């Protein structure tokens, strides 16, 4: 009798614990994230450390001979979708909800592509010493995402970046500075 009571207690305890914990712990590609004051399961993306995040949020101008690009995915929609960011056909970063990237590039024409479902791209010319703020907005239309890359005014973009986390840039050769 005592053994069955202990087994019943264990089943109830572990069953309730498994039910209570966010399902993110059960799946390797998800992680808990706090959005709007509530916990959700979000896609896991490689984040930079807090020191790097805080440094980028100072919005220091680019190094001499470079332009700086910030790209933020500000919205908390499509929590389980990764957005792969390519610059000049090189994978540079993977963004999740409320994350951003910062990179310095040489002046001149560059091709930026964001791929979540279908992809969206733009070609633009960077000028030395300038900082560019872009936003990747995901909009759900029927059964697929619609990605839009948009230029943002600095004050609005800085507010969104202040609420987001910096992602770690992907390894690989890119026409950019070593210090990020």
Helices and strands as residue ranges (DSSP letters): H 2-20, G 23-26, E 30-35, E 38-43, H 50-56, E 66-73, E 83-87, E 90-95, E 99-106, E 108-115, E 120-126, E 131-141, E 144-151, H 154-162, E 165-166
